[in-house]
């Protein structure tokens, strides 16, 4: 590898987890980062997951990993991590906590270990795609390996379409 691996890639390498990297030329004008990855890499949108950081009960952060095409059910995430309510974290807080830039936040290798929940829909696939830690770079791996490496749990945290 020509450049140093991202913290997400390094975490998988340390854990000896099998994965495949998929890179693409990120369009600096793009703001829908997950959709850009799906379109550019021609991935099934149901298998592409975005990493979102939320504030739980106004006091702590948690990570939700949900399908790119959908939304996160904040109440379900809060419940899954033992809280009552959740709100999306400010971008600056998510970047500071994770060590990644917005649009490149990976559920792996974050600066601060946070409670992490992966939407249970991921379990229906042999492999899923998540950010590898920078815009324009996705990693494909089994949902079980992702959960083990991220110390994550599975729960139904994706919104049912009208969130």
C-alpha angles and dihedrals in degrees: 000000000000097000131038113277118253116253087257092056091044090053091054092046091051090049091047090233121162115240141152124223121220117191131187138173105271114221107228089213092058118106100169093074098175093047089049090055092047093050098041096044094036092233124167100258091223089062096048115087132192126212115229129183119214135184113236119212089341090285114076142023130243135179126235123192111200138161113285092232093057143047135251120256098226094195090053091050091049090050092047091057096041098263136121104223140008139195130188110272119242111266091242091053092048092049094046094048096044100036089226133106122252108273091028102060111135125197086228131070096015118170091237120035106237132181104273128199125187118203108255091234087079089071092070091068132072089219136010134192125240134164114284091210105281139057111274096026125096129177124212117208142139115284089233092055090047092051093046095047094044092042086235134155130218121239137149098266101144115106117243095246104277101078 
